[in-house]
Amino acid sequence: MSTLHCTYRDHTITAEVMEHPGSPMPWAGGCRITDPNGQTTRRLPLPVSHAFMAELDQAQRASIAHGKWLVDQCLDQGRALFQETRAA
């Protein structure tokens, strides 16, 4: 299976869709985002109300759109993309 990805505002967004066989809506959307410094997020799932889709292509495209929205939120609103690690 090919993985859909794009570059948006100097960030690489990769669709990371998970399959749940046997379900009427077997594709769970999500993405990973790599910033210009090479740091990559964990898998960022779509909100639960929009996470599952019937078609792989639809799930990949929604995942990319969600990634673009998250990059916009980071750059324009200051929302963190990466979890901060805390020293113990």
N, C-alpha and C positions, 0 to 999 in steps of 0.2 A: 504494500500500500504506500503510495506517495504521500508525503506530508506537505501540506500547504504552508507557505511562509511568505513574509514580506518584510521590507524595510520601511519604517515609518518614523519620521522625525529622528533619524539616526539610531533607532532602536530596531532590533530584529525580533519579529513576532512570529512564533511557530505554533501552528495549531497542534494540540495534543488531545486527540479525540480517543476516548476509551469505548470499547465495544462491550455490550451486555447482551450476548446471544439469547434468543428465546423471548425477548421482550418486544412488544409491538413498536416501541421507540428505543431501539438498541444503541443509539449513539449518544454518548455524554460529552458535551463540548468542554473545552478548556484550552489554555495556551501557556506557553512559556515566553518570557520576554528577556532579551539580552540587551543590556545597555551599551553605550559606546565604549565603556571601559572593559567590557567582556564579562561582567557579572550577570549571571542568569538567575531568574526567579525559580521558585518551586512551581509545580503545575498550579495554575490559577483557574479553577473551574468557573463556568458560567453560573449565574444565580440559579438556585434550585428550580424556580418557576419556569426557566427557559433552558435548562441544562440538557434535557433529553429530546432527541429528534429522530425521525424515521429514516432520513437520508444522510449518508456520510458527507456528501458534498455540502449539504445544508449545515451540518454540524461544524465542518471545517470553516466555512465562510462566517458563521456566527462567532466562532472562536477567534478568528482574525479581527472581526469588528469589535469584539469585547476587548481584545488586546490593544487595539488602537484607542479605545475609550480610556483604558487604564493608563496608557502613556500620556494621553491628554490630561487626565486627572493629576498625574505625577508632575508634568511640566507646567501646567497652568494653575493648578490648585494646591500644589505642594503635598499631595498624597504620596506616601511612601510605597514603592514597589517591592522593596526587599524587607524581610524581617530583620530587625536589629537583633544582634546577638548580645546577650547580657553576660558580663563576667560574674562568675560565682564567688 
